[in-house]
Every structure is written in C-alpha cells, then in structure tokens.
Amino acid sequence: MPISTERMKSRGFNQVEGLLDAANICYQPYLVRFADSLSQVQKTRKERMALKRPFKLTLEGQKAVLNKDILLVDDIYTTGRTIFHAAQVILENDPSKLYTFSIAR
C-alpha cells in the first residue's frame, strides 16, 4: 500500500514495503497515493468512511494487472476503506483475480 510523498518525507519509510523487503517478498509498487491527509489513526470512523479515493495506478501498473492475479498488501485493516479504495482502482483495470492481505486488524 503506497503512502503519500509528504508522509514519506516525514516518516522516512513505507511500513508495508519494509515488511515485504524484510520477508524477501518481491513486489511492484504500481499504486500511487496522490492525496495526503491526516493519518487514518487521527480520523474518526465517519471521517474515514467519507474519504475520496486517494490512489491511482501507474501506466505500467495499468498494463501489468490486466488478466493477472494480484495480491494487495496493507499493514492495518481498521474500517477497510484504504483497501477498498485501492482495490477499486485495481479492479477497474481487469485483473484476473484480486486478493487482499492485512497484517493486523
């Protein structure tokens, strides 16, 4: 799951990419987060559910997911809104299957 450029600057790392790297799991960062806002932790459930989709697929990603099995990985599943938004973007590009995995709930 991508984080915004602003979040990367302040945090210095993407926790999902760090976990995948530590587990020696290959991945392609085809999703891009183009909207930055408060951390999900700082939002109420109502605010999270009202969020607009903050992701897009790169042009390479649009081609890469077509007719492929895709695994979307996120760190924490709270309301499911982040995975839902990311999955919408991927599903619009016709993968053969889309699976999601969250490390914690």
N, C-alpha and C positions, 0 to 999 in steps of 0.2 A: 504494500500500500504506500503510495507516494506521500511525501509531506511537501508543504509549500517551500519556496525559496526562502521566504522570511523565517519560517520555522527552522529550516536547515541552518541558516546563519546563526540563529540564537542558540540552537541545541547542539549543532555540530555533527549530528549523525541522524540516520534514519534507523529507528529501532528494529523494524521488520527486516530491512536489508542486513543489518548487523547480525540478527539471529540466523538468517539464511546463510550468510557468509560463514558464521561460526559452525553451522551444521554441514558446511561444504555442499550446499544445495545450489545448483545453477538456476539462475532466473534472468528474466529480461524486464527491465523497467519501462514497459510500454505505456503505462498510465502516467499522466502528468496532473498534478494538482495546481490549478491556475487561480484558485481563490484562497485567501488566507483569512482566518478569523480566530476568535478565541479558541483555546484548546477545548476539546469535547468535555473534558473534566470540569471546565469552568461554566458549562451551559446546563440549563435545566433540561429535563426530558422534552418539554414543549418546544424549547428553542432548538434542540437537536432535530426534532421531527419536522420543523418548519424550514430547515436548511435547503437551499437550492443545490443542485448537483455541482460539485466543485472540481470534477475530473473531466479529462478528455484523453483520447488515445492518440499517440503519435501517429504520423502517417505510416511509419514502419510497423507499428502495432496494429493498425487497421488491417494491413495485409497479413500480418503474422497470425492473427487469431482466426482468420477465416477457415472454417472447417477443421479446426484443431481443438483438442481437449485442453482446457485452460484451468489452472489452479490459481485462485486469488487468495493471497495470504494477508491477514491483518493481525495485529497484536491483541487488541481487546475488543470484544463484542459487548456493547452495552445496550444500545437500542437497536443496533443492526443498520442504522442509517448510512454509515460510511460504506459498509459492504454493499448495501442496496444500491447506492449511487454508483459505485464503481462497477458493480455487476450490470447495471443498466447500460452503461457505456460499452462494455464488452459485448453484451447480448445484441446490441444494435449492429454489431459487425459480424454476426453469424458464426460463432464458434460451433463446433460440433457438440461439445459439452462444456459446461462451466461448473467447476467445483469451488467451494469456498472453505477456508480453514482459518480459524481463530485460535490463538494460543491460549487465551483466557476469556472467561465470561463472568 
